[in-house]
Amino acid sequence: MLKRLAAVAAVLIVSPAAASDLHKAIEHDYDNYLDDLFKHLHANPELSMQEFKTSDRMASEIAEAGYKVTRNIGKTGLVGTMTNGDGPVLMIRADMDGLPVFEKSGLDYASKATQVNLEGIDMPVMHACGHDMHMTTLVGVARRMAALRDSWRGTLMLVAQPAEEAEGGAKAMVRDGIYERVGRPDFALALHVSAGDPIGKITFSDGLMYSSADTVRINVRGVATHGASPHLGRDPVLIGSQIVVALQSIVTREVGPLEPAIITVGAFRGGTAPNVIADQVRLDITVRANTEATRQLLLESIERVALNTARAAGVPEDLLPEVIVYDDGAPTTNNDAELARRVRAAMQAGMPADAFFEFRQQDMGAEDFPDLVNVDPPIPSVYFQVGGTPVEDLESGDWAGHHSGLFRIEPKGSVTAGVEAMTLAALELLSKR
């Protein structure tokens, strides 16, 4: 009964007039300020852990809105805080990094940026996953919440996080003492724009949102020889190919048929010439699961398959494959059920009924937001999606998925919906009631 009363109270907090005023203020803010910010961020992306200019801009925007900014948390990360009397502490997070993708969207503000990555390679850079929308929304929320100080109490923490795409930025901020330096939140919120959902539509679940993600590298070692004398060596290209095929049997024959799981070999590198059998090749793999048990099964099975495939090919024990599981993997993203219901009720009280639809997991995408909240003790959190594509484009197929050079979203409808939904959630969690 108490939980139900809490949800009802949230519904009563926003009057139709107040909701209309909030919507108009956000629209005005977008037309007169946020549109230029979005286009600037989109045209000037930076790679993971190299978001130096982006961090400067976000620090400036958040400070200008009236927040105290603490910088260089997890290298380029920052937190803006506003304390507005006694009350709960709410964290809202946005990610900053772009991707090494050449933009082909055709937008007049398309990125032409390049950047030398951490391995010394000059790469094209694009906001191909919507982090420009996330940052613009964070600034929009910062401005609205500052303007609405009479309507809430407590402390608002605005986090601009590096390196979500590299799945290490959240861990880096925690290791660097984010909560010791700026305080520990009672609740946490985050959002993601979705190119596969109708523009401005809000969707999230009371539980699982995204899959886990791990990066695995297999260094397949062999014995080099002339291409005309394969019997004198052990061919790592052939062994690596057998490993690639055998890995798929883990998903089809070891994981239950109703349990989602993915093992994708995204890169196969090795060899120098057609007539030389090399001594090593490299496989780079992404691994996805919806439960921690399946995640562990996949990782253990990958090592077993790699080692024993090489053994079957006659590779000596001292040359068996090296299997490396990187420690920047992300766990599953799960919403706190009670908090999700409370946040949804607050959003629904202030937005039209048709602004929402039922969440459906479209793929096995992952997030490192859980690494910010899966601390001891865990921080209750909610992660939601905002649609970014006009309905007519979805119906005609004229849209591209995330991480594509053709990726684009319609910024105004997605940003304004994101700011409105997030502001309503923040007002509920920092309510004066």
Secondary structure, 3 states (H helix, E strand, C coil): CHHHHHHHHHHHCCCHHHHHHHHHHHHHHHHHHHHHHHHHHHHCCCCCCCCHHHHHHHHHHHHHCCCEEEEEECCCEEEEEEEECCCCEEEEEEECCCECCCCCCCCCCCCCCEEECCCCCEEECECCCCHHHHHHHHHHHHHHHHHCHHHECEEEEEEEECCCCCCCHHHHHHHCCHHHHHCCCCEEEEEEEEEEEECCCEECCCCEEEEEEEEEEEEEECECEECCCHHHCECHHHHHHHHHHHHHHHHHHCCCCCCCEEEEEEEEEECCCCCEECCEEEEEEEEEECCHHHHHHHHHHHHHHHHHHHHHCCCCHHHCCEEEECCCCECCEECCHHHHHHHHHHHHHHCCHHHECCCCCCCCCECCCHHHHCCCCCCCEEEEEEEEECHHHHHHCCCCCCCCCCCCCCHHHHHHHHHHHHHHHHHHHCECC
